[in-house]
Amino acid sequence: MVRRTDAERLADLQQEMEKKEGEFKRKQAQLDARKKQLESRMKEKERRERTHRLITIAGVFEHHWGYLDADTAEWLARQLQGEVENLLNTRHK
């Protein structure tokens, strides 16, 4: 059996390190892609939940006061803001 030189061993080790580095980079890219996908899914879920809340609140306004244009709804909300805060504080006690 022929013994390998230190230079040959060093070359083999560097080759193995480069291979492992490439594998690591591919794995890192896969993990980054999964992370982005999960973050995107979470943001989409948050958007859907927010949209649902906004539509529900608008539906309550419309149910009780009929159709209100945006300016009138904003004015009404400002007028009721203090009273609503008091009612909510009372309800949660």
C-alpha positions in Angstrom: 0.0 0.0 0.0 1.4 3.4 -1.0 1.3 6.1 1.6 -0.1 9.4 0.6 1.8 12.5 1.0 0.8 15.3 3.3 0.1 17.5 0.3 -2.3 14.9 -1.1 -4.1 14.6 2.2 -4.3 18.4 2.4 -5.8 18.5 -1.2 -8.3 15.8 -0.3 -9.3 17.7 2.9 -9.8 20.9 1.0 -11.9 19.1 -1.6 -14.0 17.6 1.1 -14.4 21.0 2.8 -15.5 22.6 -0.5 -18.1 19.8 -1.0 -19.4 20.3 2.6 -19.5 24.1 2.1 -21.6 23.6 -1.1 -24.0 21.3 0.7 -24.2 23.8 3.6 -25.0 26.7 1.2 -27.7 24.6 -0.5 -29.3 23.7 2.8 -29.1 27.3 4.0 -30.9 28.4 0.8 -33.6 25.8 1.4 -34.0 27.0 5.0 -34.2 30.6 3.9 -36.8 29.7 1.3 -38.9 27.9 3.9 -38.6 30.8 6.3 -39.8 33.3 3.6 -42.7 31.0 2.8 -43.7 30.7 6.4 -43.4 34.5 7.0 -45.5 35.1 3.8 -48.1 32.7 5.0 -48.3 34.4 8.4 -48.6 37.9 6.9 -51.3 36.6 4.6 -53.2 35.2 7.5 -52.8 38.4 9.4 -54.2 40.4 6.4 -57.2 38.1 6.1 -57.9 38.4 9.8 -57.6 42.2 9.7 -59.8 42.4 6.6 -62.4 40.2 8.3 -62.4 42.4 11.4 -62.8 45.6 9.3 -65.7 44.1 7.3 -67.4 42.9 10.5 -67.1 46.4 12.1 -68.4 48.1 8.9 -71.3 45.6 8.8 -72.2 46.5 12.4 -72.2 50.2 11.5 -74.3 49.6 8.4 -76.7 47.3 10.3 -77.4 50.0 12.9 -77.2 53.2 10.9 -77.6 52.2 7.3 -75.1 53.0 4.6 -72.7 55.7 5.7 -70.1 57.3 3.4 -66.5 57.3 4.7 -66.6 60.9 5.9 -69.8 60.4 7.9 -68.6 57.1 9.4 -65.3 58.8 10.4 -67.3 61.7 12.0 -69.6 59.3 13.9 -66.6 57.3 15.1 -64.9 60.4 16.5 -68.1 61.5 18.2 -68.6 58.1 19.8 -65.0 57.5 20.7 -65.0 58.6 24.3 -68.4 57.0 25.0 -67.3 53.7 23.4 -64.0 53.7 25.5 -66.0 54.2 28.7 -68.5 51.4 27.7 -65.6 49.0 26.9 -63.8 49.7 30.1 -67.1 49.1 32.1 -67.7 45.9 30.1 -64.2 44.4 30.9 -64.4 45.0 34.6 
